[in-house]
Amino acid sequence: MVPDIKAENIYPRVFFSIEELDRLSAIEADINPYVLRKRSEWIQNGKVEEEWAGFLKELDRLGLQEWLKIKQDGYDRNVKK
């Protein structure tokens, strides 16, 4: 085990329903390529500051808030046990 990581700092195993997993996969299929593309563009061309607000808006359009809610709900279910 890594000496600086204590058990209370490790993200727990979180289980999702089939419906949640399907939705997470669909959202990730849209978000991940967009994030990779923008990261590559910013490495090559800069302009991160100028494009950041638009980047966040596009992430929301692609379903980031729903993705976060599903992840948080799964975590909350796990913590209650």
VMD Tcl script that builds the backbone (N, CA, C; Angstrom):
set m [mol new atoms 243]
animate dup $m
set s [atomselect $m all]
$s set {name element resname resid chain x y z} {
  {N N MET 1 A 0.839 -1.187 0.000}
  {CA C MET 1 A 0.000 0.000 0.000}
  {C C MET 1 A 0.880 1.245 0.000}
  {N N VAL 2 A 0.455 2.261 -0.655}
  {CA C VAL 2 A 1.196 3.516 -0.707}
  {C C VAL 2 A 1.145 4.152 0.682}
  {N N PRO 3 A 2.281 4.575 1.230}
  {CA C PRO 3 A 2.302 5.041 2.615}
  {C C PRO 3 A 1.443 6.277 2.892}
  {N N ASP 4 A 1.257 7.156 1.933}
  {CA C ASP 4 A 0.507 8.386 2.185}
  {C C ASP 4 A -0.995 8.233 1.941}
  {N N ILE 5 A -1.408 7.098 1.464}
  {CA C ILE 5 A -2.833 6.883 1.215}
  {C C ILE 5 A -3.391 6.028 2.340}
  {N N LYS 6 A -4.342 6.577 3.017}
  {CA C LYS 6 A -4.979 5.851 4.102}
  {C C LYS 6 A -6.312 5.297 3.604}
  {N N ALA 7 A -6.789 4.247 4.227}
  {CA C ALA 7 A -7.996 3.561 3.775}
  {C C ALA 7 A -9.187 4.503 3.645}
  {N N GLU 8 A -9.286 5.524 4.498}
  {CA C GLU 8 A -10.449 6.423 4.408}
  {C C GLU 8 A -10.391 7.341 3.193}
  {N N ASN 9 A -9.262 7.370 2.494}
  {CA C ASN 9 A -9.120 8.223 1.319}
  {C C ASN 9 A -9.281 7.474 0.006}
  {N N ILE 10 A -9.611 6.212 0.070}
  {CA C ILE 10 A -9.754 5.399 -1.132}
  {C C ILE 10 A -11.228 5.393 -1.555}
  {N N TYR 11 A -11.460 5.680 -2.820}
  {CA C TYR 11 A -12.830 5.685 -3.331}
  {C C TYR 11 A -13.395 4.270 -3.223}
  {N N PRO 12 A -14.570 4.129 -2.636}
  {CA C PRO 12 A -15.125 2.781 -2.415}
  {C C PRO 12 A -15.632 2.149 -3.710}
  {N N ARG 13 A -15.848 0.855 -3.653}
  {CA C ARG 13 A -16.493 0.183 -4.780}
  {C C ARG 13 A -17.935 0.655 -4.832}
  {N N VAL 14 A -18.327 1.126 -5.969}
  {CA C VAL 14 A -19.688 1.633 -6.149}
  {C C VAL 14 A -20.345 0.799 -7.234}
  {N N PHE 15 A -21.533 0.324 -6.950}
  {CA C PHE 15 A -22.258 -0.492 -7.913}
  {C C PHE 15 A -23.416 0.313 -8.483}
  {N N PHE 16 A -23.609 0.167 -9.776}
  {CA C PHE 16 A -24.663 0.888 -10.485}
  {C C PHE 16 A -25.631 -0.103 -11.108}
  {N N SER 17 A -26.851 0.351 -11.328}
  {CA C SER 17 A -27.830 -0.483 -12.021}
  {C C SER 17 A -27.447 -0.577 -13.498}
  {N N ILE 18 A -28.044 -1.515 -14.183}
  {CA C ILE 18 A -27.805 -1.659 -15.627}
  {C C ILE 18 A -28.189 -0.369 -16.350}
  {N N GLU 19 A -29.306 0.226 -15.952}
  {CA C GLU 19 A -29.765 1.468 -16.589}
  {C C GLU 19 A -28.755 2.592 -16.358}
  {N N GLU 20 A -28.241 2.682 -15.128}
  {CA C GLU 20 A -27.241 3.716 -14.832}
  {C C GLU 20 A -25.967 3.478 -15.638}
  {N N LEU 21 A -25.529 2.231 -15.720}
  {CA C LEU 21 A -24.329 1.917 -16.490}
  {C C LEU 21 A -24.506 2.238 -17.968}
  {N N ASP 22 A -25.682 1.935 -18.504}
  {CA C ASP 22 A -25.955 2.263 -19.905}
  {C C ASP 22 A -25.882 3.760 -20.130}
  {N N ARG 23 A -26.466 4.519 -19.216}
  {CA C ARG 23 A -26.480 5.978 -19.370}
  {C C ARG 23 A -25.077 6.551 -19.194}
  {N N LEU 24 A -24.334 6.053 -18.204}
  {CA C LEU 24 A -22.953 6.514 -18.016}
  {C C LEU 24 A -22.122 6.250 -19.270}
  {N N SER 25 A -22.288 5.070 -19.845}
  {CA C SER 25 A -21.537 4.719 -21.060}
  {C C SER 25 A -21.887 5.632 -22.220}
  {N N ALA 26 A -23.167 5.929 -22.365}
  {CA C ALA 26 A -23.600 6.801 -23.460}
  {C C ALA 26 A -23.033 8.211 -23.289}
  {N N ILE 27 A -23.077 8.721 -22.071}
  {CA C ILE 27 A -22.555 10.065 -21.820}
  {C C ILE 27 A -21.046 10.097 -22.039}
  {N N GLU 28 A -20.348 9.089 -21.524}
  {CA C GLU 28 A -18.895 9.021 -21.681}
  {C C GLU 28 A -18.483 8.898 -23.144}
  {N N ALA 29 A -19.314 8.229 -23.944}
  {CA C ALA 29 A -19.018 8.095 -25.378}
  {C C ALA 29 A -19.025 9.455 -26.070}
  {N N ASP 30 A -19.775 10.404 -25.523}
  {CA C ASP 30 A -19.792 11.763 -26.081}
  {C C ASP 30 A -18.728 12.649 -25.445}
  {N N ILE 31 A -18.598 12.561 -24.129}
  {CA C ILE 31 A -17.702 13.477 -23.413}
  {C C ILE 31 A -16.225 13.156 -23.647}
  {N N ASN 32 A -15.857 11.884 -23.541}
  {CA C ASN 32 A -14.434 11.540 -23.601}
  {C C ASN 32 A -13.748 11.971 -24.900}
  {N N PRO 33 A -14.319 11.707 -26.073}
  {CA C PRO 33 A -13.645 12.175 -27.294}
  {C C PRO 33 A -13.546 13.704 -27.366}
  {N N TYR 34 A -14.576 14.388 -26.865}
  {CA C TYR 34 A -14.550 15.854 -26.859}
  {C C TYR 34 A -13.421 16.371 -25.970}
  {N N VAL 35 A -13.289 15.807 -24.775}
  {CA C VAL 35 A -12.238 16.231 -23.854}
  {C C VAL 35 A -10.864 15.963 -24.470}
  {N N LEU 36 A -10.671 14.788 -25.054}
  {CA C LEU 36 A -9.383 14.461 -25.671}
  {C C LEU 36 A -9.065 15.396 -26.831}
  {N N ARG 37 A -10.081 15.708 -27.645}
  {CA C ARG 37 A -9.870 16.608 -28.778}
  {C C ARG 37 A -9.487 18.004 -28.309}
  {N N LYS 38 A -10.231 18.528 -27.320}
  {CA C LYS 38 A -9.934 19.870 -26.832}
  {C C LYS 38 A -8.556 19.918 -26.175}
  {N N ARG 39 A -8.217 18.879 -25.433}
  {CA C ARG 39 A -6.899 18.849 -24.799}
  {C C ARG 39 A -5.797 18.903 -25.850}
  {N N SER 40 A -5.957 18.126 -26.917}
  {CA C SER 40 A -4.969 18.138 -27.998}
  {C C SER 40 A -4.897 19.507 -28.664}
  {N N GLU 41 A -6.049 20.104 -28.918}
  {CA C GLU 41 A -6.073 21.440 -29.532}
  {C C GLU 41 A -5.363 22.456 -28.645}
  {N N TRP 42 A -5.625 22.397 -27.350}
  {CA C TRP 42 A -5.015 23.364 -26.439}
  {C C TRP 42 A -3.517 23.155 -26.311}
  {N N ILE 43 A -3.064 21.914 -26.366}
  {CA C ILE 43 A -1.627 21.652 -26.317}
  {C C ILE 43 A -0.962 22.230 -27.560}
  {N N GLN 44 A -1.611 22.082 -28.711}
  {CA C GLN 44 A -1.033 22.546 -29.964}
  {C C GLN 44 A -1.180 24.051 -30.168}
  {N N ASN 45 A -2.348 24.610 -29.808}
  {CA C ASN 45 A -2.666 25.984 -30.179}
  {C C ASN 45 A -2.834 26.949 -29.015}
  {N N GLY 46 A -2.879 26.430 -27.790}
  {CA C GLY 46 A -3.153 27.312 -26.661}
  {C C GLY 46 A -4.621 27.699 -26.644}
  {N N LYS 47 A -4.924 28.885 -26.199}
  {CA C LYS 47 A -6.270 29.460 -26.150}
  {C C LYS 47 A -7.185 28.803 -25.110}
  {N N VAL 48 A -6.608 28.175 -24.094}
  {CA C VAL 48 A -7.432 27.528 -23.077}
  {C C VAL 48 A -8.315 28.561 -22.384}
  {N N GLU 49 A -7.715 29.674 -21.969}
  {CA C GLU 49 A -8.481 30.687 -21.237}
  {C C GLU 49 A -9.629 31.237 -22.066}
  {N N GLU 50 A -9.392 31.471 -23.329}
  {CA C GLU 50 A -10.425 32.031 -24.198}
  {C C GLU 50 A -11.574 31.059 -24.433}
  {N N GLU 51 A -11.288 29.771 -24.426}
  {CA C GLU 51 A -12.282 28.758 -24.766}
  {C C GLU 51 A -12.868 28.036 -23.559}
  {N N TRP 52 A -12.376 28.325 -22.346}
  {CA C TRP 52 A -12.767 27.547 -21.172}
  {C C TRP 52 A -14.266 27.596 -20.894}
  {N N ALA 53 A -14.872 28.765 -20.922}
  {CA C ALA 53 A -16.308 28.874 -20.629}
  {C C ALA 53 A -17.124 28.074 -21.641}
  {N N GLY 54 A -16.761 28.146 -22.909}
  {CA C GLY 54 A -17.442 27.375 -23.939}
  {C C GLY 54 A -17.246 25.881 -23.761}
  {N N PHE 55 A -16.058 25.498 -23.318}
  {CA C PHE 55 A -15.761 24.094 -23.042}
  {C C PHE 55 A -16.677 23.561 -21.943}
  {N N LEU 56 A -16.817 24.306 -20.854}
  {CA C LEU 56 A -17.685 23.876 -19.757}
  {C C LEU 56 A -19.144 23.808 -20.198}
  {N N LYS 57 A -19.551 24.768 -21.001}
  {CA C LYS 57 A -20.933 24.777 -21.506}
  {C C LYS 57 A -21.197 23.550 -22.381}
  {N N GLU 58 A -20.232 23.201 -23.210}
  {CA C GLU 58 A -20.379 22.022 -24.075}
  {C C GLU 58 A -20.402 20.736 -23.256}
  {N N LEU 59 A -19.586 20.659 -22.209}
  {CA C LEU 59 A -19.623 19.486 -21.339}
  {C C LEU 59 A -21.005 19.316 -20.724}
  {N N ASP 60 A -21.598 20.416 -20.285}
  {CA C ASP 60 A -22.956 20.342 -19.735}
  {C C ASP 60 A -23.952 19.891 -20.794}
  {N N ARG 61 A -23.796 20.399 -22.006}
  {CA C ARG 61 A -24.693 20.005 -23.094}
  {C C ARG 61 A -24.573 18.512 -23.399}
  {N N LEU 62 A -23.366 17.982 -23.249}
  {CA C LEU 62 A -23.113 16.567 -23.521}
  {C C LEU 62 A -23.544 15.654 -22.375}
  {N N GLY 63 A -23.960 16.225 -21.245}
  {CA C GLY 63 A -24.506 15.410 -20.170}
  {C C GLY 63 A -23.663 15.314 -18.913}
  {N N LEU 64 A -22.713 16.216 -18.734}
  {CA C LEU 64 A -21.847 16.132 -17.569}
  {C C LEU 64 A -22.614 16.173 -16.254}
  {N N GLN 65 A -23.605 17.050 -16.149}
  {CA C GLN 65 A -24.342 17.157 -14.890}
  {C C GLN 65 A -25.102 15.865 -14.574}
  {N N GLU 66 A -25.664 15.243 -15.599}
  {CA C GLU 66 A -26.345 13.966 -15.384}
  {C C GLU 66 A -25.339 12.887 -14.970}
  {N N TRP 67 A -24.176 12.867 -15.609}
  {CA C TRP 67 A -23.121 11.915 -15.279}
  {C C TRP 67 A -22.702 12.075 -13.819}
  {N N LEU 68 A -22.492 13.334 -13.402}
  {CA C LEU 68 A -22.116 13.599 -12.015}
  {C C LEU 68 A -23.196 13.150 -11.043}
  {N N LYS 69 A -24.462 13.376 -11.385}
  {CA C LYS 69 A -25.570 12.976 -10.510}
  {C C LYS 69 A -25.616 11.457 -10.352}
  {N N ILE 70 A -25.456 10.735 -11.454}
  {CA C ILE 70 A -25.466 9.269 -11.391}
  {C C ILE 70 A -24.315 8.778 -10.509}
  {N N LYS 71 A -23.135 9.344 -10.719}
  {CA C LYS 71 A -21.977 8.955 -9.923}
  {C C LYS 71 A -22.192 9.282 -8.448}
  {N N GLN 72 A -22.719 10.469 -8.148}
  {CA C GLN 72 A -22.957 10.863 -6.761}
  {C C GLN 72 A -24.015 9.991 -6.109}
  {N N ASP 73 A -25.084 9.688 -6.850}
  {CA C ASP 73 A -26.132 8.824 -6.311}
  {C C ASP 73 A -25.574 7.441 -5.976}
  {N N GLY 74 A -24.733 6.898 -6.830}
  {CA C GLY 74 A -24.120 5.598 -6.569}
  {C C GLY 74 A -23.226 5.652 -5.338}
  {N N TYR 75 A -22.450 6.691 -5.225}
  {CA C TYR 75 A -21.592 6.858 -4.056}
  {C C TYR 75 A -22.430 6.965 -2.788}
  {N N ASP 76 A -23.468 7.794 -2.831}
  {CA C ASP 76 A -24.332 7.985 -1.661}
  {C C ASP 76 A -24.985 6.674 -1.230}
  {N N ARG 77 A -25.417 5.876 -2.186}
  {CA C ARG 77 A -26.016 4.564 -1.857}
  {C C ARG 77 A -24.997 3.686 -1.142}
  {N N ASN 78 A -23.770 3.717 -1.623}
  {CA C ASN 78 A -22.711 2.900 -1.044}
  {C C ASN 78 A -22.373 3.345 0.384}
  {N N VAL 79 A -22.328 4.630 0.615}
  {CA C VAL 79 A -21.949 5.168 1.918}
  {C C VAL 79 A -23.019 4.851 2.970}
  {N N LYS 80 A -24.283 4.795 2.564}
  {CA C LYS 80 A -25.381 4.536 3.501}
  {C C LYS 80 A -25.361 3.121 4.062}
  {N N LYS 81 A -24.700 2.200 3.373}
  {CA C LYS 81 A -24.688 0.793 3.802}
  {C C LYS 81 A -23.883 0.590 5.060}
}
mol reanalyze $m
mol bondsrecalc $m
mol representation Tube
mol addrep $m
